[in-house]
Amino acid sequence: MTIPLGITGYRAQLLYGDTRSVLDGQSDGLTINLGPMQALMYRITPFENMMSEAMALAVQASGLSADAQWTSRMNQLEVKLNEIRDHLIGADPDPAAAVQTAIQTLHKVEQLSNWADQNGSGTSKPDMLAAIERLRAYLGPIAASYTQSELYIGNGQLVGQEELNELSFTLRNGAQTALQNVRVTLKFPEAFGLEPETRTVTQLGSGQSIMETFSFRIAEPLLQKSYRLQAVIEFEYSNKQGVPITTDTFIYTPYTDLLTAKREPDVIMANKGGSYPFTLNVKNNVPRSLQVGFEPVLSSSGMNVQLPSPLLLQGNQQATVNGTVYLPMSVTDGVYTATIQVKADGKIVQSIPLQVRVDKNKLTNPGFEQVNAQGTGPAGWLMRKGSWVQDAVYAGQYAVSLQPDAANSWNVINSDLIAIEPGTKYVWKGWAKNGASAGNVSIGLRQVRENGSSTISYTWKEIHSASDWTYYELEIMPASTAKYLQVYLKSDTNVNGTAWFDDLYVGEIANN
């Protein structure tokens, strides 16, 4: 179907509904093929508007040099640009005359470019040449509008990770004369990491067409869902030799990785040696089946990774597979890393980082640096009348403190419950500062039964009176009925000064 536009000559860019390249036309209507339940959205730029913009550019560019030849030549260009615009508007537009005048104007642009290259000077020369290049871009689509070009991407989308992509380019010569020295250059987005590809044709006769296929592979996974591919077309009309004409066509085409794989969780948290599971969600983004394999690359000694066996993943299907990280019982605190190489049909298509963070401290928020959900105190701690402070800290920005309270026989701060293993010995470590010269300040471990509320016993470590930051330790072997531990910080009714606590630790003691 043909949609009347009420203009003569245009550039049509498809914005929505299909993947079709830019179309330059001389007529006053846009011809489209509209399928069932399909909607298309175009951006139409009339050639008339392009000439108005080119005239404004010429007026601006004439001020780049006071040289009489430059201003005279620019004035001549303005006249020709206005002539082209006049051919496109009015009651009886003449698109053929507009094309011929555009070709003549391009000849003048080439002469002006040579003059500027030889006679331009100083900082204005680059601006002069840039203005000339923009004038070429305005004139090219009109001068080349006897030709029709189209880009098509195989399978309707680009596929990365070394999958073969094919882009077809067609060029039809609708002029009454032949095209010669035809040069088509495919320009890729920078993200592809590919150099431009060029094809040449010596001559293309009137009414003839050519088709070229560009094959390429995109190595790395990409971030965007769509990319712009541009074909720059250069040629001369055989009856207008010496006047190079440049135009372009481009297409926005969807992009997908050949295969996507995601690991869960993002970081494996471990507090001792042992096995830790993770999952890999793998999706095949193309219609054909892929043989998917996994291979670990270890960068941290002492860690081993068991990965799933290779699998055949059908087209456009996904699967979830399991893996396991093994840490030796002697593992120490730190961050351990590995890489999972994901292969499709034997080629590495994705490298997934695997990170294991070992922190043997079972205590939540041991340095009091993390705020709770209410924003009122440290996460993981019941403060009661205790204070979350910055006036005295051992490390970081925060600590907790207890003020003297003669009327409070249970002046304590306590941690959340800490799950423990039966038959395992535990140690509490940490730093305390005591501003009191009387009374008793202490740190303790509470043993709790399986119900999470019944107390088995408390074990206390007294803090030295009137002391600066001092390191303390407390070891216990929990009762066989204990399922949890809790850290308690306590100040009794006889205390006469503030006590501070920071940088605490609760962890297992390896059995000898």
C-alpha positions in Angstrom: 0.0 0.0 0.0 1.1 3.6 -0.7 0.6 6.3 1.9 0.4 9.9 0.4 2.7 12.2 2.2 1.9 15.6 0.6 5.6 16.2 -0.1 8.0 15.5 -2.9 11.1 13.6 -1.9 12.0 12.3 1.6 14.1 10.1 3.8 12.1 7.5 5.7 13.5 5.8 8.8 11.6 2.9 10.3 11.4 3.4 14.1 9.1 0.6 15.1 7.4 -2.6 13.9 10.0 -4.2 11.7 13.7 -4.2 10.7 14.1 -2.3 7.5 16.8 0.1 6.4 16.5 3.8 5.6 14.6 4.6 2.4 15.2 7.6 0.2 12.5 8.4 -2.3 11.6 11.0 -4.9 7.8 10.4 -4.9 5.1 12.0 -2.8 4.1 8.7 -1.2 5.5 6.0 1.0 5.0 2.4 -0.1 4.9 -0.2 2.6 4.0 -3.9 3.1 1.8 -4.1 6.2 1.2 -7.6 7.6 -1.8 -8.8 9.7 -1.8 -7.2 13.2 1.3 -5.2 12.3 2.0 -1.5 13.1 4.8 0.5 11.6 6.2 3.8 12.7 8.4 5.9 10.4 10.3 9.2 10.8 9.8 11.1 7.6 12.3 13.8 6.8 11.3 15.8 3.6 14.1 16.7 1.2 12.8 20.2 1.4 13.6 20.3 5.1 17.1 18.9 4.5 17.7 21.7 2.0 16.5 24.4 4.4 18.9 23.0 7.0 21.7 23.0 4.4 21.0 26.6 3.5 21.2 27.6 7.2 24.5 25.7 7.4 25.9 27.5 4.4 25.0 30.9 5.8 26.7 30.0 9.1 29.7 28.5 7.3 30.3 31.6 5.1 31.4 33.5 8.2 34.2 31.0 8.9 36.6 32.9 6.6 36.8 36.6 5.4 38.4 35.4 2.1 36.4 36.7 -0.8 36.7 33.4 -2.7 35.3 31.5 0.2 32.3 33.8 0.8 31.6 34.0 -2.9 31.6 30.2 -3.3 29.4 29.8 -0.3 27.0 32.4 -1.6 26.8 30.4 -4.9 26.1 27.3 -2.9 23.2 29.0 -1.1 21.7 29.9 -4.4 21.9 26.3 -5.7 20.5 24.9 -2.4 17.6 27.3 -2.7 17.1 26.2 -6.3 16.9 22.5 -5.2 14.3 23.4 -2.6 12.2 25.3 -5.1 12.2 22.2 -7.4 10.7 20.2 -4.5 7.9 22.6 -3.4 5.1 24.4 -5.1 2.1 23.3 -7.2 4.3 21.5 -9.8 7.4 20.0 -8.1 10.1 18.6 -10.3 12.1 15.9 -8.5 14.2 15.1 -11.6 15.4 18.7 -11.7 16.1 18.6 -8.0 18.4 15.6 -8.5 20.2 17.2 -11.4 20.7 20.4 -9.4 21.9 18.4 -6.4 24.5 16.7 -8.6 25.7 20.1 -9.9 25.8 21.4 -6.4 27.9 18.5 -5.2 30.4 19.4 -8.0 30.7 22.9 -6.5 31.0 21.4 -3.0 34.0 19.3 -4.3 35.6 22.4 -5.7 35.0 24.3 -2.5 36.5 21.4 -0.5 39.7 21.4 -2.6 40.0 25.2 -2.2 39.5 25.0 1.6 42.1 22.2 1.9 44.7 24.2 0.0 43.9 27.8 1.3 42.2 27.3 4.7 44.4 28.1 7.7 44.4 28.3 11.4 41.7 26.9 13.7 39.0 27.7 11.1 40.2 25.2 8.5 38.9 22.1 10.4 35.5 23.9 10.8 35.4 24.7 7.1 36.1 21.1 6.1 33.5 19.8 8.6 30.9 22.2 7.2 31.6 21.0 3.7 31.3 17.3 4.9 27.9 18.1 6.4 26.7 19.8 3.1 27.7 16.5 1.3 25.6 14.6 3.7 22.5 16.8 3.0 23.0 16.6 -0.8 23.9 12.9 -1.1 20.5 11.3 -0.4 18.8 13.6 -3.0 21.5 13.1 -5.7 21.4 9.3 -5.1 17.6 9.1 -4.9 17.4 7.3 -8.3 19.0 4.3 -6.5 17.3 2.1 -3.9 19.3 0.3 -1.3 18.3 -2.2 1.4 19.9 -4.0 4.3 18.7 -7.4 5.6 20.1 -9.3 8.5 19.9 -13.1 8.5 17.4 -14.6 11.0 16.2 -11.1 11.8 18.8 -10.6 14.6 22.5 -10.3 15.3 24.0 -13.1 17.4 27.2 -12.7 19.4 29.8 -15.0 20.9 31.4 -16.0 17.6 28.2 -17.0 15.9 28.2 -16.4 12.1 26.1 -13.4 11.1 25.2 -12.5 7.5 24.1 -9.1 6.4 22.7 -8.8 2.8 23.0 -5.5 0.9 21.1 -4.8 -2.3 21.4 -1.8 -4.6 19.2 -1.1 -7.6 20.0 1.6 -10.1 16.8 3.3 -11.2 18.6 6.1 -13.1 18.6 6.3 -16.9 22.4 6.2 -16.9 24.8 3.7 -15.4 26.6 4.0 -12.1 30.4 3.5 -12.0 33.0 3.1 -9.4 30.4 1.8 -6.9 31.9 1.3 -3.5 29.9 0.0 -0.5 31.4 0.1 3.0 29.7 -1.7 5.9 30.5 0.1 9.2 30.1 -1.7 12.4 29.3 -0.3 15.9 32.5 0.2 18.0 31.4 -2.4 20.5 31.8 -5.1 17.8 35.5 -4.6 17.6 35.4 -5.1 13.8 37.0 -3.1 11.0 34.8 -1.7 8.2 34.3 -4.0 5.1 34.2 -2.7 1.6 33.0 -4.2 -1.7 33.4 -2.5 -5.1 31.6 -2.8 -8.4 33.0 -1.3 -11.6 29.7 -0.5 -13.2 26.0 -1.0 -12.6 23.8 -0.4 -15.6 20.4 1.3 -15.7 17.7 -0.9 -14.2 20.3 -3.4 -12.8 20.7 -4.6 -9.2 23.5 -6.0 -7.2 23.5 -8.0 -3.9 26.4 -8.4 -1.6 26.6 -10.5 1.5 28.8 -9.5 4.4 29.7 -12.3 6.9 31.1 -11.5 10.3 31.4 -12.7 13.9 31.0 -10.8 17.1 33.5 -12.1 19.6 32.4 -10.7 23.0 29.0 -10.6 24.7 27.4 -7.2 24.3 25.2 -5.1 26.5 22.6 -3.4 24.2 19.5 -5.1 22.8 19.8 -3.4 19.4 22.6 -2.0 17.3 22.9 0.3 14.2 24.6 -1.1 11.1 25.4 1.4 8.4 26.3 1.0 4.7 28.0 4.0 3.1 27.4 4.0 -0.7 29.7 5.9 -3.0 29.5 6.1 -6.8 29.4 8.4 -9.9 26.8 8.7 -12.6 28.5 7.7 -15.9 27.3 10.9 -17.5 28.5 13.0 -14.6 32.0 11.7 -14.1 34.2 13.4 -11.5 31.3 14.1 -9.2 31.4 11.6 -6.4 28.1 11.0 -4.7 27.9 9.6 -1.2 24.8 8.5 0.6 24.1 5.9 3.2 21.5 3.5 4.5 21.3 2.0 8.0 19.3 -0.5 10.0 18.7 -1.0 13.7 18.7 -4.7 14.3 18.1 -6.7 17.5 21.0 -8.3 19.2 21.3 -11.4 21.4 24.1 -13.4 22.9 24.3 -16.9 21.5 24.1 -18.3 25.0 23.6 -16.6 28.4 24.6 -18.1 31.7 24.1 -16.6 35.1 25.3 -17.9 38.5 23.4 -17.8 41.7 24.3 -16.6 44.3 26.5 -13.7 43.2 28.9 -14.4 46.0 29.2 -17.6 48.0 29.5 -16.8 51.7 31.4 -19.4 53.8 32.3 -19.5 57.4 34.4 -22.7 57.4 35.8 -25.4 55.2 33.3 -27.7 53.4 31.1 -27.8 50.4 28.9 -25.0 49.1 26.4 -25.4 46.3 25.6 -22.9 43.5 23.4 -22.9 40.4 23.9 -22.0 36.8 21.0 -20.8 34.8 21.8 -21.4 31.1 19.7 -20.2 28.1 20.0 -20.9 24.4 19.0 -17.8 22.5 19.0 -19.3 19.0 16.7 -21.8 17.3 19.4 -24.5 16.8 20.6 -26.9 19.5 23.8 -26.2 21.4 26.2 -28.6 23.1 26.9 -26.7 26.3 30.0 -27.5 28.5 31.6 -26.0 31.6 35.2 -25.8 32.6 36.7 -24.3 35.8 39.8 -22.0 35.8 41.0 -21.8 39.4 43.0 -18.8 40.6 43.0 -19.4 44.3 44.9 -22.4 45.8 43.0 -24.8 48.1 39.6 -24.3 46.4 38.1 -26.9 44.1 35.0 -26.5 41.9 32.8 -29.3 40.6 30.8 -28.4 37.5 27.9 -30.2 35.8 28.5 -32.5 32.9 28.0 -31.2 29.3 24.4 -31.0 28.1 22.5 -30.7 24.9 20.4 -27.6 25.1 17.6 -27.4 22.5 16.9 -24.3 20.6 15.5 -21.4 22.6 15.4 -23.5 25.7 16.9 -23.0 29.1 18.1 -25.2 31.9 19.3 -24.9 35.5 22.3 -27.0 36.5 24.2 -27.3 39.8 27.8 -26.9 40.8 29.7 -27.2 44.1 32.7 -25.3 45.6 34.9 -27.3 48.0 37.0 -25.5 50.6 39.5 -27.3 52.8 38.9 -27.4 56.5 42.1 -25.4 57.0 40.8 -22.5 54.9 41.5 -19.1 56.2 39.5 -15.8 56.0 39.7 -14.1 52.7 38.2 -13.9 49.2 38.7 -16.9 46.9 38.1 -16.7 43.1 37.7 -18.9 40.1 36.3 -18.6 36.6 33.7 -20.8 35.0 34.2 -21.0 31.2 31.0 -21.7 29.4 31.3 -23.4 26.0 28.9 -23.7 23.2 29.8 -26.4 20.6 33.3 -26.4 21.9 33.9 -22.7 21.8 34.3 -20.5 24.9 31.4 -18.1 24.7 31.2 -16.7 28.3 33.5 -16.5 31.3 31.6 -16.2 34.6 33.5 -15.1 37.7 33.0 -17.2 40.8 33.8 -15.6 44.2 33.8 -17.2 47.6 34.1 -15.0 50.6 35.3 -16.8 53.7 34.6 -15.2 57.0 34.8 -17.5 60.0 33.2 -14.9 62.2 29.7 -16.2 62.9 28.6 -13.0 64.5 26.4 -10.7 62.5 27.7 -7.2 62.1 30.6 -7.7 64.5 32.0 -4.2 64.1 28.6 -2.4 64.4 29.0 -0.7 61.0 25.7 -1.8 59.4 22.5 0.0 60.3 19.3 -1.9 61.1 16.1 -1.6 58.9 14.7 1.1 61.2 17.8 3.2 60.9 18.0 3.4 64.7 21.0 1.2 65.6 23.3 -1.6 64.4 21.8 -4.5 62.6 21.9 -7.8 64.4 21.9 -6.4 67.9 19.3 -5.7 70.6 20.5 -2.4 72.1 18.0 -1.9 75.0 19.4 1.2 76.7 22.8 0.8 75.0 24.1 3.4 72.6 25.4 3.2 69.0 28.3 5.6 69.1 31.1 7.3 67.2 32.8 9.0 70.2 35.2 6.1 70.9 35.8 3.3 68.4 38.5 0.7 68.0 38.0 0.2 64.2 35.7 1.6 61.6 33.2 4.4 62.4 31.0 2.9 65.0 31.1 1.0 68.3 28.5 0.4 71.1 28.5 1.6 74.7 26.8 1.1 78.0 26.2 4.0 80.4 26.1 3.6 84.2 22.6 2.8 85.4 22.3 2.1 89.2 18.6 1.2 88.8 19.1 -1.3 86.0 20.2 -4.8 87.2 20.2 -6.1 83.6 22.0 -3.3 81.7 23.0 -5.3 78.6 23.3 -5.3 74.8 23.0 -8.7 73.1 23.5 -10.2 69.6 21.1 -12.2 67.5 21.2 -16.0 67.9 24.2 -17.8 66.4 23.6 -21.4 65.2 26.3 -23.8 66.4 27.5 -27.3 65.6 27.3 -30.0 68.3 30.6 -31.1 69.8 32.5 -28.1 68.5 34.4 -25.7 70.7 33.9 -21.9 70.2 35.9 -18.8 70.9 34.7 -15.2 71.5 37.3 -12.5 70.7 37.0 -8.7 70.8 38.0 -5.3 72.1 36.6 -3.3 75.0 37.4 0.0 76.7 36.3 0.7 80.3 35.9 4.2 81.7 34.6 2.9 85.0 36.9 2.5 88.1 34.2 0.7 90.1 31.7 -2.0 89.4 31.8 -4.9 86.9 31.8 -4.7 83.1 31.9 -8.0 81.3 31.3 -9.8 78.1 29.6 -13.2 78.0 28.3 -16.0 75.9 24.8 -17.3 76.5 24.0 -21.0 75.6 20.5 -21.4 74.2 18.3 -24.5 73.7 16.8 -25.5 70.3 13.6 -23.5 71.0 15.7 -20.3 70.8 14.5 -19.0 74.1 15.5 -21.3 77.0 18.8 -20.4 78.6 21.3 -23.2 79.5 24.0 -21.0 81.0 26.0 -17.8 80.7 29.8 -17.6 80.7 31.4 -14.2 81.5 34.7 -12.5 80.9 35.4 -9.5 83.1 36.8 -6.3 81.5 39.6 -4.5 83.3 38.6 -1.3 85.2 39.8 2.1 83.9 41.3 0.6 80.8 41.9 1.7 77.2 41.0 -0.5 74.3 42.1 -4.0 75.3 41.8 -7.4 73.5 39.9 -10.2 75.2 39.2 -13.9 74.5 36.7 -16.4 75.9 36.6 -20.1 75.0 33.7 -22.5 75.7 32.6 -26.0 74.9 28.8 -25.7 74.6 26.6 -28.2 76.3 25.3 -31.1 74.1 21.7 -29.5 74.4 22.9 -26.1 73.1 21.8 -25.1 69.6 22.7 -21.4 69.7 25.1 -18.9 71.3 24.5 -15.2 71.9 27.0 -12.5 72.8 26.1 -10.3 75.8 27.7 -7.1 76.8 26.9 -6.2 80.4 27.4 -3.3 82.9 26.3 -3.9 86.6 24.6 -1.4 89.0 27.9 -0.4 90.6 29.6 0.8 87.5 30.6 4.6 87.5 31.7 5.1 83.9 31.0 4.3 80.3 32.1 1.0 78.7 32.7 0.7 74.9 32.8 -2.5 72.8 34.0 -3.0 69.2 35.3 -5.4 66.6 33.9 -8.7 68.0 34.3 -12.3 66.8 32.7 -15.6 67.4 34.1 -18.7 65.6 34.8 -22.4 65.8 38.0 -23.8 67.3 39.3 -26.6 65.2 39.5 -29.9 67.1 43.0 -31.3 67.4 
